Amino acid sequence: MSKFITDAKDRVPLGQKAAFGAGHLVLNLYPGALGFFMFFLLTAFGMDPFLAGLLGGLPRFFDAITDPIMGFISDNTSSKWGRRRPYILIGGILSAITFVLLWQLDETNSSEYNFWYFLIMSMVFLIGNTMFATPLVGLGYEMTTDYNERTRLMAFSQTVGLIAWVIVPWFWVIIADPDIFGNQAEGVRTMAVYVGAACLLLGLLPAIFCRGMDSANMENRKHLSLKSIFTNLKDLFTSIGQAAKNRPFMRLCGATFLVFNGYQIVASFSFFIFVFYIFNGSYEATATWPAWFSSIGALVSAFLVIPIVSAMSNKWGKKNAFIISTAISIVGYALKWWAFTPDNVWLSFIPIPLMSFGLGSLFTLMMSMTADVCDLDELRNGMPRKEGTFGALYWWVVKLGQGLALVLGGLVLKLIGFDGNAATQTVETLTKLRVADIIIPVVTAALAIWVMWKYSLSEERAKEIKAQLEARRGVL
């Protein structure tokens, strides 16, 4: 067990943890809702599949540009409300309003009109969402300087955030139910209002209640203005270069990319296995089983896996907790071969607790370790601290993984001969589908363990860095 005890001054009050967790619920609710609502671009609004695919991919390129810029801006902002909270407030309001407007499509409009409307509104929404999300992540890294309290904070926030993934699988069920809405288009428009209102209220909480380190006397922040824009761009690239040279950070990014991307590639495969293997192509018999599978997975991650991972981290360190958790998830993925069977659908839920150790531990531990990396960067490169930049780059890797997963997942389905228009699939195709559903996440998880094996920021080293920083600039 850790021999270090967290000082009272380094503990984050429960109210601030709850507010930060509410922010993470918003971070998960937006992409979760977007993912499920995108399906209805085809069925409710008659959009061409190719155009719908572009709407899923093009905004990600824009997002990849805005995230690092927003991180740099928030790192170098000076205000009486701190570096992050003004942006969280403005971004939370803007993203909620534009999310609602994004989905006020009219099914009687042409596919081309809806395409351009959705694309333009997506860009505006992403600006607001970036203003909210990037400073929020950076704020979390600076809410405490304690090695173990960082893990407890991230564990709490991830637990609250996972509630979104309990809810969003049921959006499809609700919107498609003719007893609730007159048609799917009406359902999407109405549910978007509910999601936007919830995200607006929850998103304001971290801006109001959370507190980061006192940045009033933080040195070397860049002057932000239109006149200094070219100098700022140079400084931005310098900051990105310094982050790229930080080996522990690059290991975190590499491991996250592997675990998350491996999961995302096969994320839809379980649904197809339920429909075509367990229920022999009957969507009616499949009913809500996939939704229950997803929701229970999120609940297990939130209320079982994350507390266990947090305890393991406190006892054995963050790196060891990650390696053990990822190894457990490999066992869970392998069990799917025997558990997913037409003989008893209930057996398919057996691997969930083991598989949940993969994603359940990933962001809890990686975000906590990224906060430690920010200390190392300050030790090497001085002020200002770059929580916003590191957070933006880390989540850029996550989004890159999501984008590639969309492409690779479709490619895998094509290579194994899956035909989405067929009422049933061949035995050979189903066998290959089940093998891919297991092998891909197992291989990427094993590679992630290898990447993290030589991660060097132990608790002892993190404490040494903290002491050196406090001796250099005092306690912020």
N, C-alpha and C positions, 0 to 999 in steps of 0.2 A: 504494500500500500504506500501511496505517496507520503513522504516524511514532511512535506511542506503543508502548512496550514494557511488558509486564505485570511488575510487581514480584513477586519471589518470595513475599512475604507475601500477595499477592492471588491466588495460584494455588491452586486446589482440588486436594488430593491425589487420585490415581487411585482409591484405596480409597473415599474419600467420594463421588466421582463415580459409582462402581459402585453404592454403596449407594443414592444418590439415584435412579439409573437403575432399580434394583430396585423402588423405590417407584412410579416411573412405569409400570413393567410391570404392577403391581397396579392402578394407576389406569385402565389400558386393558383389563386382563383382565376386570375386573368388568362394565363396560358392554358389552364384546364378548360375554361369555358370556350376560349377560342378554338381549341382542338376539337371539341365536340360540336360546336356551332358550325365549323367549316364543312362538316358532312352535309349540312342543310343547304349550303350553296348549290349543291347538285340537285337535291330532291325537292327543296322548297322554292328555290329561285331560278331553277333551270339553267344554271351556269354550265358552260362547256367544261368538261373535266380538265382539259389542258389549261384553260384560263384559271380554274380554281387552283390547280397546282402552282401556277405562277404566283397567285395571291398568297400561297403558303410559303413560297421561297423568296420572292423579291424583297419583301420588307426586312428579311433577316440580314441582307447585305447592308441596308440602311442602318439597322440596329447595331451592326458590328462597327460602324463608323462613329455613331453617336455615343456609345457607351464609354470608350476611353476618353473622349472629349469631356463628357460630363464628369467623369472621375477626376480629371485634371482640374476642372473648374471648381469642383467642391473642395478639393485638397487646398486650393489657393485662395478660397473665399475668406473674407474677413467681415464679420457682422456681429452685432451685439447678441444675436440669436444663435451664434455658432456657425460652423462651416457647412453643416448638412441640413439642419431643420428647415430653413426657409425653402429650400428646393423640394424637400419631402412634402411640405404643405402645398406649394403651388403645383407640383407634379401630381400629387394625389387628387387634387380637384380637377385638373386638366384631363388626366387619364380617365377619370370616372365619367366625365361629360362626353368625351370623344368616344369612349367604348360604347355608350348607349347610342350615340349618333351613327357609329360604324355599322350597327346592325339594323338601322331603320330602313332597310331595303324594301323596295316595292316589287313584288313578283310580276307585276304587269309591265315593268320596264324591260327594255332589251337587255340581253346578256352583256353586250358591250358597255352599255351605260352603267349597269351594276358593277361591272369589272372596274371601270375607272373611278367610280364613286368609292368603292371599297378600297382600292389601292391608295387613293389620295387620303382618305380618312385613316387608313392604317398607318401612313407616315405621320400624320398629326398625332394619332394615339400613341405611337412609339416615342415621339418626342416627350409627351407628358409622362409616359411610363418610365422612360429613361431618367427623367428629372426626379421621379419618385424612387425608383429601384436602386440606382447606382449610389446615391447618397445614403440611402437606408442601409445598404450592405456595408458601406464604409463606416457609418455610425456604429454598427454592431461591433466592428473590429476595435473601436476605441472606447467602448462603454466600460471596460475594465482592463487592467493591465496584468491581471493574475492568470497564470497558466491554466488552472483547473476551473476557475470561475468562467473563463471564456467558453469552455466546453459545456458547463452547466447552462450558460446563457443560450448557446446555439442549440443545445438539446431541447430547452424549453421552447424556443422559437420554432424549431422544426416540428415539434409535437403539435403545436397550435397550427402551423402551416399545413400539416398533412390532413387536417380536417377538410381542406378544400378537395382533396382527392377521394374523400369519403362521399362528398356531395356531388361532384361533377359527373360521375358515371350515370347518375340518375337523370341528368338533363335530357339525354336522348329519350329515355322512357317517358318523361313528362311531356316533352314537346311533341312526341309522336302519338300521344294518346288523344284520340278524337273526342273523348268525353271531357277533356280539360280545355282544349283549344279547337277553334273551328277548322284551322288548317295549320300546317307546320310553319309557314311564314309568320302567321300571327303569334305562334308560340315562341319563335326566335326573337321577334321584336319585343315581346312582353318580358321574356326571361332576361333579355339584355338589360332592361330597365332595373329589374330586381338585382342583378349582379352589379351593375354600376352603382346603385344606391348603397348596397352593402359595402362595396369597396371604398366608396367615398367616406362613409362613417368610420370604417376600420382604419383607413389610410391616414386619417387625421390624428389618430392616437399617438403614433410614434413622434410626429412633429410637435405635439403638445407636451408629452410626458417624458420622452427619453432624453437623456443627457450624455454627451460625449465628454472627452477631455477638454479642459479649459485651453482654448487656442488663442486667447487674447494676446499672449506674448510669444507666440510661435514665430520663429525667425525664418527668413529667406523665402517667404511666399511671393509668388510672382504677381506683378501688377496686371490686372485683367482689364483690358479696354480695347476698343476697335483700333486705336493707334498702335497698340502693341501686339496685334493679332499674329504677325509673322514671327515675332520673338516668342510668343506663347506657343506657336506650333513647334518651333525648335525645342523649347523646353518640354513640350509634351512628348516628342520623340525621344528626348534624353531620358525622361522618366520611364517610358516604355522600355528603352534599352537597358536601363538599370534593373528593371523588374525581370527582363529576359535573362540577365546574367546571374540572377539569384537562383542557385541550383535547387535549394529546398522548395522554392515556389514552383519551379518548373516540374519537379517531381509530383507536387500536388496537382498541377494542371494535367500532367500526363496520366496519372492514375484516375483522376475524375473523368477525363475523356474516355478512357478505356471502359470503366465500369458503367458509366451512364450511357455511352454510345452502344455498348453491348446489350444493355437492357432495352434501349429505344429501338434498335433494329428489329427486335422480335416482339415489341410491345403489342402489336396487333395479332401476333400469331396465336396467342391463347384464345382469342375470340374465334378465329377460324377453326382451331382444334375443337372448341366446344361445338361449333355449328356442324362441321363436316365429319369429324371423327367420332365424337361422343354422341351426337344426335343425328348423324347420317344425313346432313343437309337440311334439316328441318329448323327453320328460324322460329316457327311457332313453338316447337318443343324446347328450343334453346331459351326462349323467353328472357328472363332477367338473370340467368345464371352468370353471364360474364360481368354484369354490373355488381352482383354480390361478390364475385371473385376479386374485383378491383377494390371495392369498398372495404372488404374485410382485410385485404392486404394493407391498405392504408391505416386501418384501425390497429392492426397488429404492430405495424411499424411505429405508430405514434405512442401507444400505451404499453407496449411490451419491449420492443427492440431498443428504442432510443434510451429508456431508463437503464437497460442492461449495458448498452454500449457506453453510456456516460459513467457507469460504475466501473466498467473495465478500464476505461481511460484513466480514471482516478487511481486505480490500483496498479495498472501495468504500463501506463503511458499511451499517448494518442496513436503513435505508429503501430504498436503492438495490438491495440484495440482494433485498428483498421484491418490489419493482416488477419487476425482471428475472425473478425466479422465477415470479411470477404471470403475466407475459406469456408465458413459455415454456409454462406450463400451458394457456393459451388455445390455443396452436398444437396442443398434444396433444389437447385436446378436439375441435378442428376435424378432426383427422386421423381421428377415429372414423368419420366418414361414409364414407371409403374403406376403412378397415381392417376394419370389422365387415362381413364378407361371407360368404355361404354357400359361396362358391367355395373359400375357404381359411381355416379357423378360426384357423390360426397367425398370420395377419396381424393378428388382434385384439390381439395382445400388443405390436405396434409402438408404439402411442401411450403405453404405460405409463410409460416413462422421462420423457417430456415432461409428461404429466398429473401425475406424482408430485411435480413441482416445486411444485404448488399447496399441497397439505396437508403435504408434506414440509418445506417452508420455513415454513409458517404458524406452528405452535406453537413451533418452534425460535427464530424471530426475535421473535415477539410476546411470548413469555415473557421473553426477554432484554430487550426494550424496556420491558416493564412494570417490571422491576427498576430501570431508569433513571428511569422515571416516579416510583417511590417516593422516589428521591433528590430529585427536583424538588418533591415534596409536602413532604418534610421541610424543604427550604429555605424554602418558602412558609408552612407551617403549624406547623413545629416538631415536637417529640416528643409522643407516642411515634411511632415509624415505623409505617406501616400496611400492611406487606406482606400480612398476612392479609386485611385489608379489600379491598385492590386485587385480590388473587388471587381472593377470593370473588366480587367483582363481575364480574371478567373471565370466570370460568367460569360465572357466572349467565347471561351473554350467550351462551356456548356452549350451555348447556342450553336456553335459550330458543330458540335456533336449531334444536336437535334436535327440540323439541316442535312448532314451527311446520312443520318439514320433514315430519314425519309427516302433518300435516294437508294441507299443500300438495302433497306427493307424491301422496297419494290423490286430491286434487282434480284434479290434472293428468291422472292416469290416467282419471278419470271423463270429463273434458272431451274427451279424444282418442278416447273410445269403447272403451277397453280392457275386455275381458270375461274376468276370471280363470277363469270356469267353462267357457269355450269351449276346444275342442281346438286350434283355430287362430284367428288374428286376420286381419282384412281387410288388404289391401294398404295402404289409406288409413290405417288405425289404426297399422300398423307404421311407415309413413313419418312420421306425426306423432310417434310414440314416439321414433324416431331423431332427429328434429329437436329435440324437447324435451330429449333426453338431451345434446345439444350446446349448444343456445342458452342454456338456463338457467344452467349454470355459466360459460359464456363471458361472459354479460352481468353476472353478479354479480362475477366476477373483474375485469372491466373497471371496474366501479364501485368496487371495493376499491382499485384502482390510483389512481383519481381521489381517493378519500378520503385516501390516504396521501401524495399528491403534496406537500402542504405540511406534513408532519410535521416538527417543528422541533428535535427532540433529536438533533443530530449528535454524533459522537464528541468533537469539540472542546468543544461545549456541555456534554456529560456530564462531561468532565474538569474544566471550570471549576466545575461544581456540586459535584463531589466535593471539590475543593480548598477551596471555601467552607465546606462542611460540616465538613471536618476542622479547619479553622481555628476554627470556631465551637464544636465539641464534642469535638474530638480524634478519634482513631481508635478505633472500637468493635471 
